[in-house]
Amino acid sequence: MRRHTFVLRLDNFMDDLDRYCAEVRTRFHGKPLFVYGFSMGVPTLVPNTLSTDPLDVFPTVVDGARGTRFVFDCMKSSKEGAVWVDASFDI
């Protein structure tokens, strides 16, 4: 039998997310923050991201290049026997 959860207000989730993101931004100052939502996590994330600067929400071409390079380096590591590889990315 599956258990279900009841949340009185969606704001409860968003408040938790705000606190968590603030903590991460403090600990990793100046680093980009990426948050992925899946299933019921999406309704929690969308209102939060819409309240921020749109330029912070959407990935850039550089973000795409970094992601592609990361995948390339993961494949390289795997082909070489799961060794550490330099995954740095400079423009």
Backbone as a chain_set.jsonl record, in Angstrom:
{"seq": "MRRHTFVLRLDNFMDDLDRYCAEVRTRFHGKPLFVYGFSMGVPTLVPNTLSTDPLDVFPTVVDGARGTRFVFDCMKSSKEGAVWVDASFDI", "coords": {"N": [[0.837, -1.178, 0.0], [0.549, 2.221, -0.823], [1.783, 5.173, 0.706], [0.48, 8.388, 1.338], [1.08, 11.894, 1.316], [0.22, 14.861, 3.029], [0.154, 18.303, 2.594], [-0.373, 21.349, 4.056], [0.046, 23.95, 3.013], [1.61, 25.044, 0.016], [3.55, 26.893, 0.286], [5.006, 26.101, 2.496], [6.866, 24.231, 1.538], [8.256, 25.93, -0.23], [9.319, 27.849, 1.49], [11.138, 26.287, 2.935], [12.847, 25.598, 0.809], [13.808, 28.135, 0.092], [15.294, 28.772, 2.415], [17.203, 26.722, 2.351], [18.519, 27.225, -0.123], [19.589, 29.746, 0.431], [21.429, 29.057, 2.408], [23.172, 27.413, 0.903], [24.104, 29.287, -0.971], [25.506, 30.975, 0.73], [27.513, 29.293, 1.735], [28.849, 28.588, -0.611], [29.74, 30.925, -1.935], [29.454, 33.044, -4.753], [29.416, 30.999, -6.582], [27.559, 29.308, -9.169], [24.132, 28.363, -8.718], [22.317, 25.484, -9.065], [19.225, 23.968, -9.306], [17.269, 21.153, -9.436], [14.073, 19.988, -10.296], [11.773, 17.365, -9.796], [8.91, 15.549, -10.6], [6.658, 16.18, -8.104], [8.311, 18.134, -7.187], [8.619, 20.107, -9.04], [6.384, 22.003, -9.051], [7.099, 23.301, -6.732], [9.531, 24.515, -7.309], [9.108, 26.204, -9.565], [7.536, 28.634, -8.923], [9.445, 29.828, -7.268], [11.683, 30.265, -8.934], [10.629, 31.988, -10.788], [10.46, 34.341, -9.428], [12.942, 35.41, -9.436], [15.734, 37.029, -11.1], [15.42, 36.696, -14.563], [17.699, 36.167, -16.088], [19.284, 34.731, -14.406], [18.028, 32.333, -14.264], [17.814, 30.897, -16.697], [19.884, 28.754, -18.631], [23.059, 29.554, -20.157], [24.919, 29.785, -23.279], [27.517, 29.217, -22.6], [27.133, 27.748, -20.256], [25.956, 25.47, -21.395], [28.122, 24.571, -22.948], [29.946, 23.977, -20.92], [28.565, 21.875, -19.66], [28.494, 19.985, -21.741], [31.217, 19.529, -22.068], [31.767, 18.406, -19.584], [30.328, 15.969, -19.727], [31.739, 14.795, -21.837], [34.264, 14.522, -20.59], [33.568, 12.719, -18.57], [32.967, 10.441, -20.085], [35.484, 10.02, -21.197], [36.967, 9.418, -18.894], [35.718, 7.019, -18.163], [36.355, 5.369, -20.354], [39.066, 5.159, -19.983], [39.355, 3.514, -17.844], [38.04, 4.397, -15.546], [39.52, 6.502, -14.406], [40.792, 9.509, -12.822], [40.221, 12.533, -14.51], [41.147, 15.67, -15.985], [38.726, 17.954, -15.666], [38.408, 20.608, -16.054], [37.24, 23.769, -17.333], [37.818, 26.274, -19.53], [37.267, 29.418, -21.028]], "CA": [[0.0, 0.0, 0.0], [1.313, 3.464, -0.91], [1.433, 6.206, 1.675], [0.326, 9.708, 0.754], [1.45, 12.988, 2.205], [-0.619, 16.053, 2.924], [0.813, 19.552, 2.966], [-1.406, 22.368, 4.166], [0.343, 25.056, 2.091], [2.79, 24.867, -0.812], [4.56, 27.823, 0.817], [5.865, 25.373, 3.439], [7.986, 23.726, 0.746], [9.035, 27.038, -0.783], [10.09, 28.447, 2.588], [12.28, 25.382, 3.163], [13.756, 25.735, -0.324], [14.468, 29.442, 0.227], [16.303, 28.672, 3.471], [18.265, 25.843, 1.881], [19.279, 27.937, -1.161], [20.357, 30.8, 1.101], [22.555, 28.376, 3.053], [24.113, 26.994, -0.143], [24.733, 30.501, -1.521], [26.45, 31.468, 1.732], [28.656, 28.369, 1.795], [29.54, 28.537, -1.902], [29.566, 32.288, -2.449], [29.968, 33.315, -6.084], [29.239, 29.833, -7.458], [26.175, 29.201, -9.641], [23.274, 27.431, -7.989], [21.409, 24.749, -9.93], [18.264, 23.173, -8.559], [16.45, 20.358, -10.341], [12.822, 19.521, -9.723], [11.213, 16.169, -10.417], [7.576, 15.2, -10.147], [6.032, 17.257, -7.335], [9.283, 19.181, -6.899], [8.506, 21.172, -10.035], [5.546, 23.12, -8.587], [7.802, 24.018, -5.674], [10.616, 25.302, -7.888], [8.707, 27.196, -10.562], [7.276, 29.959, -8.357], [10.691, 30.374, -6.733], [12.56, 30.755, -10.001], [9.993, 33.114, -11.47], [10.629, 35.557, -8.634], [14.322, 35.866, -9.547], [16.122, 37.611, -12.381], [15.369, 35.655, -15.595], [19.029, 35.832, -16.569], [19.845, 33.745, -13.482], [17.247, 31.105, -14.339], [18.031, 30.159, -17.931], [21.297, 28.488, -18.906], [23.678, 30.276, -21.263], [25.702, 28.953, -24.188], [28.685, 28.771, -21.84], [26.652, 26.661, -19.389], [25.811, 24.291, -22.249], [29.466, 24.093, -23.301], [30.506, 23.351, -19.716], [27.891, 20.599, -19.468], [28.961, 19.073, -22.785], [32.602, 19.174, -21.736], [31.712, 17.515, -18.435], [29.921, 14.652, -20.217], [32.886, 14.297, -22.596], [35.293, 14.092, -19.642], [33.075, 11.493, -17.912], [33.156, 9.338, -21.03], [36.932, 9.797, -21.288], [37.358, 8.729, -17.661], [35.213, 5.656, -18.239], [37.137, 4.627, -21.357], [40.427, 4.966, -19.479], [39.332, 2.673, -16.648], [37.5, 5.171, -14.412], [40.583, 7.304, -13.791], [40.518, 10.935, -12.716], [40.636, 13.338, -15.653], [40.985, 17.107, -15.779], [37.449, 18.387, -16.202], [38.308, 22.075, -16.002], [36.729, 24.368, -18.558], [38.172, 27.684, -19.664], [36.823, 30.013, -22.291]], "C": [[0.885, 1.246, 0.0], [0.839, 4.463, 0.138], [1.376, 7.551, 0.96], [0.661, 10.756, 1.807], [0.522, 14.157, 1.976], [0.18, 17.257, 3.395], [-0.248, 20.641, 2.948], [-1.208, 23.491, 3.159], [1.605, 24.754, 1.315], [3.909, 25.79, -0.34], [5.485, 27.139, 1.819], [7.087, 24.818, 2.722], [8.874, 24.862, 0.267], [9.86, 27.731, 0.289], [11.321, 27.603, 2.898], [13.312, 25.535, 2.052], [14.503, 27.062, -0.261], [15.588, 29.39, 1.268], [17.496, 27.829, 3.018], [19.137, 26.546, 0.839], [20.117, 29.053, -0.554], [21.587, 30.216, 1.783], [23.618, 27.979, 2.03], [24.835, 28.201, -0.725], [25.759, 31.079, -0.548], [27.709, 30.596, 1.746], [29.489, 28.363, 0.527], [29.384, 29.865, -2.636], [30.203, 32.449, -3.83], [29.834, 32.164, -7.063], [27.79, 29.802, -7.946], [25.413, 28.145, -8.855], [22.301, 26.801, -8.976], [20.509, 23.899, -9.059], [17.379, 22.456, -9.574], [15.194, 19.906, -9.615], [12.3, 18.325, -10.495], [9.859, 15.903, -9.79], [6.97, 16.367, -9.37], [7.025, 18.334, -6.902], [9.167, 20.351, -7.855], [7.586, 22.294, -9.563], [6.185, 23.927, -7.456], [8.843, 24.957, -6.266], [10.14, 26.431, -8.785], [8.379, 28.548, -9.946], [8.54, 30.623, -7.796], [11.561, 30.961, -7.828], [11.942, 31.935, -10.719], [10.167, 34.413, -10.713], [12.051, 36.101, -8.714], [14.561, 36.489, -10.91], [16.138, 36.513, -13.438], [16.747, 35.261, -16.122], [19.726, 34.84, -15.656], [19.191, 32.378, -13.628], [17.616, 30.261, -15.554], [19.514, 29.95, -18.185], [21.782, 29.275, -20.126], [24.388, 29.28, -22.175], [26.921, 28.399, -23.453], [28.292, 27.639, -20.887], [26.505, 25.366, -20.184], [27.156, 23.698, -22.625], [30.121, 23.408, -22.108], [29.891, 21.972, -19.485], [28.347, 19.558, -20.482], [30.378, 18.61, -22.498], [32.635, 18.187, -20.569], [31.346, 16.091, -18.87], [31.069, 14.007, -20.991], [33.965, 13.764, -21.651], [34.868, 12.843, -18.865], [33.272, 10.28, -18.809], [34.643, 8.995, -21.166], [37.427, 9.017, -20.069], [36.938, 7.261, -17.703], [36.043, 4.804, -19.201], [38.544, 4.317, -20.871], [40.452, 4.182, -18.167], [38.896, 3.405, -15.398], [38.593, 5.911, -13.655], [40.131, 8.756, -13.693], [41.028, 11.633, -13.972], [40.426, 14.804, -15.314], [39.697, 17.551, -16.453], [37.288, 19.902, -16.145], [37.864, 22.61, -17.358], [37.063, 25.851, -18.544], [37.701, 28.183, -21.012], [37.978, 30.793, -22.891]], "O": [[1.864, 1.312, 0.744], [-0.355, 4.576, 0.416], [2.173, 7.802, 0.055], [0.54, 10.527, 3.01], [0.091, 14.409, 0.851], [0.801, 17.232, 4.457], [-0.939, 20.831, 1.946], [-2.163, 23.939, 2.524], [2.576, 24.258, 1.886], [5.087, 25.496, -0.548], [6.633, 27.554, 1.977], [8.208, 24.915, 3.223], [10.099, 24.775, 0.345], [10.984, 28.157, 0.024], [12.413, 28.135, 3.099], [14.513, 25.595, 2.319], [15.703, 27.109, -0.532], [16.687, 29.895, 1.038], [18.65, 28.178, 3.271], [20.364, 26.471, 0.91], [21.246, 29.28, -0.988], [22.665, 30.81, 1.742], [24.812, 28.179, 2.253], [26.044, 28.151, -0.951], [26.779, 31.619, -0.977], [28.829, 31.107, 1.765], [30.701, 28.157, 0.579], [28.959, 29.917, -3.79], [31.345, 32.044, -4.049], [30.108, 32.328, -8.252], [26.887, 30.222, -7.223], [25.987, 27.159, -8.391], [21.547, 27.506, -9.646], [20.983, 23.189, -8.172], [16.81, 23.086, -10.465], [15.249, 19.492, -8.457], [12.384, 18.289, -11.723], [9.694, 16.022, -8.576], [6.786, 17.445, -9.936], [6.627, 19.339, -6.313], [9.57, 21.466, -7.524], [7.973, 23.458, -9.664], [5.85, 25.094, -7.251], [9.019, 26.074, -5.779], [10.72, 27.517, -8.763], [8.91, 29.553, -10.417], [8.678, 31.845, -7.851], [12.117, 32.047, -7.662], [12.664, 32.802, -11.213], [10.034, 35.488, -11.299], [12.345, 37.142, -8.126], [13.682, 36.472, -11.772], [16.798, 35.492, -13.244], [16.935, 34.125, -16.559], [20.666, 34.17, -16.082], [19.737, 31.374, -13.169], [17.721, 29.038, -15.449], [20.316, 30.861, -17.979], [20.997, 29.613, -21.011], [24.449, 28.086, -21.883], [27.309, 27.25, -23.661], [29.042, 26.675, -20.731], [26.882, 24.295, -19.71], [27.326, 22.479, -22.626], [30.777, 22.378, -22.263], [30.596, 21.018, -19.158], [28.562, 18.396, -20.137], [30.701, 17.434, -22.666], [33.43, 17.248, -20.564], [31.973, 15.125, -18.436], [31.345, 12.819, -20.826], [34.517, 12.687, -21.878], [35.705, 12.002, -18.538], [33.695, 9.22, -18.348], [35.012, 7.823, -21.241], [38.209, 8.075, -20.199], [37.705, 6.373, -17.328], [36.388, 3.662, -18.895], [39.148, 3.331, -21.293], [41.458, 4.188, -17.458], [39.338, 3.069, -14.3], [38.598, 5.947, -12.425], [39.208, 9.18, -14.388], [42.132, 11.357, -14.44], [39.614, 15.137, -14.451], [39.594, 17.525, -17.679], [36.171, 20.418, -16.182], [38.086, 21.982, -18.393], [36.641, 26.588, -17.653], [37.734, 27.461, -22.008], [37.834, 31.382, -23.962]]}, "num_chains": 1, "name": "protein.A"}
